[in-house]
Amino acid sequence: MDFSFTEEQQMLKASVRNFLEKEIAPVVDEHEKSGPLTKAETVAFIKQLLPFGYLTGFLPEKYGGSQLEAKTNGILVEDLSRVWASLAGTIVIAAGFLWGLSEAGSQDQKQKLLPLGTSGEYIGCLAITEPNAGSDVSSLETTANLDGDNYIINGTKMWISNGSIADAAFVLATTDKSLGPLGLSFFLVERNTSPFQARELHKLGMRCFPTAELSFDDCKVPKTNLLDPGAGYKRTMAFFDVSRAMVGAMCTGIAQAAIDASIKYAQDRTQFGQPIGSFQMIQEMLVDMVAETEAGRLLSFRALDLIDKGQKSRWQSSLAKSYATEAAVRTTSKAIQIHGAMGLSDEYPVERYFRDARTMTIPEGTTQIQKLIVGRDILGIRAFLV
């Protein structure tokens, strides 16, 4: 297995990193202390990043995309997460919406919305999780009932990334509860024609990443906005195969930022007349941080490599997500320890790295759910009845 980067990927990585350090990094702390990004701020940042392949990386060229390899998209996501994980999360979800539209949307929907989306002006989200249905997607309670030429959607969605700034949402709802997972379908709900309410949710980390509760109260949606009837559950699982690998890449970027900050601090900070980097236990922590981050990176890029080859990556993506997120928590925690009391202060970024890493152990399925998925696939035995 060879996950080394091509010359083109190495050049892209260097170019992106240089741009991010000069144009994005200087404004991160100011925004992180102000709360979630607004729609206007999000669009402005996306437009800065579009030339590198952000947002449109997974889209075919015929729809205005860059059609990059999954590994190349992983490179972009890791490097942006190293500088600003919140913005990376926002773009990953917006890209996921566009990818879903290109895969399942009608020709009219594609012609109308994809040009807006690829311009960075039109932001989408995926409305899946509910108050009583997180890891258990098959138990969703949101309903969509046909009434003439429209579906009437009722329900509440929780922890919806980009929800408060989204122009549209792919809403997973059931049209027939008796069918179980086969009764689940996605609906394209455009906010200007089918209004829904959004309430921003405050989080431990990823504070600039808009996250909301969405309420659908007799929300009227044209029946033409029903996508792929009965395929909602299957499409959700397919999306998770990609998104979980991307979360692994995101957390690898967060962990790398913590390593970079810790190396600099250990070189500059002196105690007992010498740099603290000369202390054996500081070096041990740094070595552990590097080892775990490298392992998380390799697992994430292995899953992305399988996606590029058109092979199944279900348990490999889950393993990448579970390991890389928890490794990032341990790595960023050690970064705080290396920084001592200053690690607890928001004058240094490592406390943010820790909060962001800890937050990412939950989305796309908790660490425990990922382990059950891996266990099921390697054993052939389900740990729970779904």
Secondary structure, DSSP 8 states (H G I E B T S, - for coil): ------HHHHHHHHHHHHHIIIIIHHHHHHHHTT-S--HHHHHHHHHHHGGGTTTTTTS-GGGT-----HHHHHHHHHHHHHHHHHHHHHHHHHHHHHHHHHHH--HHHHHHHHHHHHTT---EEEE--BTTBSS-GGG---EEEEETTEEEEEEEEEEEETTTT-SEEEEEEES-GGGGGGGEEEEEEETTTS--EEEE---SS-TTS-EEEEEEEEEEEEGGGEESTT-HHHHHHHHHHHHHHHHHHHHHHHHHHHHHHHHHHHHH-EETTEEGGGSHHHHHHHHHHHHHHHHHHHHHHHHHHHHHTT---HHHHHHHHHHHHHHHHHHHHHHHHHHGGGGGSTTSTHHHHHHHHHHTTSTTS-HHHHHHHHHHHHHS--SS--
